[in-house]
């Protein structure tokens, strides 16, 4: 359970990560993680725009208020 992690458990986890990846790789890993999170936030904040390569979607056909579909002419 994540809510039960205390300071001692966090220190143990950090030491294990340090041993597994080594001190030289930690800045690279943190940098990559930060860039990924920053890009994710930017994508989430941008309004949704259609791709330039795709044609715009046509609005769906409207049915008359009676509920019957119009006949093709």
Residue pairs with C-beta under 8 A, 6 or more apart in sequence:
5 13
17 26
18 26
21 29
50 56
50 57
63 69
63 70
64 70
